Amino acid sequence: MSFIQDNEDLIRLSVFFGTFVAMALWEVLSPRTKRVLPRMRRWCVNWALVIIDSLTLRLLVPVLAVGVAGCVADAGWGILNWVVLPTSLKVILAVVVLDMLIYWQHVASHRFAVLWRFHRVHHADRDIDVTTGARFHPVEILLSMVYKFACIALLGAPAMAVFLFEVLLNASAMFNHSNVTIGRKTDQMIRKLIVTPDMHRVHHSIEEKETNSNYGFFLSVWDRLFRTYIDQPKGGHEGMTIGLREFQSDEPSSLRWSLLSPFMKSR
């Protein structure tokens, strides 16, 4: 664990960029849907948001989630620190429960107006690809980190579990937002366990019922269990419109709009 803490940034960045390169190449070789906007125009804005989000966290949050887990363990806080279980089982349980808690955070970001104002920046992207998985408003990123800290403290998640979960969350977000082709049978087999690009693309449909479905990031079980699962979009993947009905313009591909839209008057 000390090795991971000493090299956490390097490991996370390696997984992040490795996943990004793999999915970006897959998108070029076998895209699932046609693009609405030029790739580089969107990518410049989405990557700018990633940089702003990272700097915001560095400036305003003095410790990362793994560090919080270490403090929680030292203080003996949280459910998993109050029960006697093998460490490996605690790690597995913590990863699964954290994934469920992130599912509910995602549901809340759609159902509460103040949270939706920030989360809609993510949904306003009129194309969905590997960079959409990292397109979030910095305020949402901050709120998400605070929520994760609270979940870690309540659960007593081991530092190793938090590290694994953070890596899985980042990699799976890029995977399931990717514009890649996966055979129908293969997709159906994979999504029995984890969220696939076709499954999550439904969530980015312009249709409100579809937008409010398929909230999962990594494990697909939560949408089935809590009845928010839709198998396929009504218009089919090739015929569906991505984004939000009120923002079917070039506005969301602007960095200024992406940063300021939560504070603008709602349409």
N, C-alpha and C positions, 0 to 999 in steps of 0.2 A: 504494500500500500504506500510505503514511503517513496518508492520509485515512481509510482503513478502521480503522487502529489508533487514530486520534484519535476516531473515531465508532463504534467497534465495538459498544458497548453499545446505542447508539441504533438502529443498523441491525438488530441481533439482536432487540431488543425490538419494533421495527416489524414485522419479518417474523413474529415469534412471535404478536403480538396480531392482526396482519392475517390470518394463517392460522387462528387460533382463532375469530375473528369469522365468517370465511367458512364454516368447517366447522360451527360452532354453528348458524348460520342454515340451512345445508343440512340438518342434523339435525332442525330444527323443521319444515322444509318437506317433507322426504321421508325419514323415519326407516326404517331397515332392519328393526329388531326392536323388540318392546315392552320397556319398562323394567320392572325388578323393584322398584327403589327410586325415591323421588322425586328428581328431578334436583338440586334445590338442596341436599338433605341430603348427597349424594355430592360435589357440586361444592365445598362448603365445606371438606370434609376434603381433597379432592385439591388444591385451591388452597392450603390451609394447608401441605401437604407441599411444594408448589412454593416457597413463601416460605421455609420452613425449610431446604430444600435450597440455595436461593440464598444465604441468610445463612451457612450452614455453609461453602460454598465461599469466600465472601468473607472469612470469618474465618480459615479454615485453609489456603487455597491462595492464596499471594500473587500469582500470575501466572496468566493464562488460557492456553488452548492456543495461541492465536495468538502470544502472547508467548514461549512455549516454542519455537515454530517459529523465531522470530526469533533466539533464543539459539543454537539448533541450527545455523542457517545461518551465524551469525558464527563458531561454533566449527568449522564444516566437518564436522560429524558426519553419519552416516547414508548409506545406499546412494545416494540420488539426488544427494547432494553429491559423490559420488566418480565419477560418470559424466557424460559430456558429452552433453546432450540439449537440445533447444529448451525454453525455460521453459514454454511452453504445454503441451507433452507431459508435462513433469514434474508439472504441476498436475493434469492429467487422470489420469495414472497414480497419483498420490498419493491422489486422491479415491476411485478405484476400490479401491485396496489398503486404504485405511482402512476403507472400507465392508465389505470382506471380514474384516478384523481385528475389527471390531465384531460381525460375524456370529459369529465364533468366541468372542468374549467372551460373547455371549448363550447360545451352546451350553454354555459352561462354567458359567454361572450356573444352569443346569438340572441339570448333571451332578455338580457338587460340592456336597455337603450344606451346607457352611458358607456358600457363596455363595447357595444356594437359599433359606436362611432369610431373607435380606434381599430377594431377588428375588420371593419369593412374595407380598410386600406388593403388588406390582404386579398379580400374577395373582389376588389375592383379591377384587378389585373384581367384584361380581356383575353389573354392567352394564359394557358397553364403549362408550365414547364419546370425544369429543375430549379430555376431561380425563384419561382413563386414560393417554394418551400422555405425560403429565407426572407421573404418580403413581409415585414411587419413594422408597424409604427413603433418608435422607441418608447412611447408611454406604455403600450401593450407589453413590450418586452420587460420593462421595469415591473409592471404589475404582475406579470407571469413569474418573474424571479422571486418576488415577495411571497406570492402564493406557494411556490415550490419550497421556499424556506419554511413556511408554516407547515406544509405537508411533511417535510423531512423531520421537523421537530415533533409533530404529533405522532408520526409513525415510528420514529426512532430508527430511520433507515440507515444501515451501515454505509460507510463511505464508499466501499467497493460497489455496492448496489447503486448508489447515486451516480458514481462515475459511469458505470455500465449503462444506466438509464439515460444519462445525458448524451452519451455517444450514440445509443440506439435511436433516441428521439431525433437528433440532428440528421443521422443517416436515413432514417425511415421517412422523415419529412421531405427530403430531396428525392427519395425513391418514389414515394406515392404521389408526388406532384409532377413527376416526369411525363413528358409527352412521348411515351414509347409504346410500341406494339408488343403485346404479349398474347399468345394464342388463347382462345376462349377457354379451352379445357384446362390449360396450364394456369390461367388466371383463377378459375373457379377452384382449383386445387389449392393454390397458394393462399387465396383469401379466406380459406377455412381457418387459417391461423393468423396471418398478418394482412394488413391493409395493402391493397394493390393500387397501381395508378388508375385502372378502370373503376375500381370501387370508389376511390377518393374524388375522381373527376366529377362524379355525380354531385358531390357536395359543392362544386364550383359552378353548377348550372344556374342559369338566369331564373329558372322556375323556383319559386319560393319553397314549395314543398321539398324539392330536391336539395336546395341550399340548406334546409334544416334537417338534414339526414347525414348519415355516414361521417360522424364526428371523429371517429377513431384515428389515431396517428400511427400506432404500431400494431397492437393486437386488435383483431377484428371482432372479437367476441362481445365487446361492450355494446356495439350497435345492435347486434342480434339480441342480446340479453335485455337491453332497455328499449327495444322496439323502435329504433331510429334508423334501421337498415333499409336501403332501397338497392335492389340488385343492379338495375340498369336505368339509364335516363330515358324519359318518355320519348325524346326525339332521336335517340340513338347517339352514340359517341361522335359520329361524323356530322350529325345534323344539329347537335345541341349548341346553344349559345353560351359562352363562358362569360362570367362577370356578374354585374348587377344591373338590373333593368334601368335604374335611374342614372347610370354612369356608362352608357354605351357611346362613349366619345373618346377622344385622345387625351382627355384630362388626366386620367389615372396614370398615364405614362410620363407624367411630369413630376419631378421631385418636389417642387413647390406644392403642388396639389396633394401629394402623398403625405407631406408633413403637416399641412395646414387644414386639410379637409375635415378632420374631427372637430375643429373649432369654428367651422363655417356653419351658417344657417342650413338646417336640413331642408331638403327639397320635399 
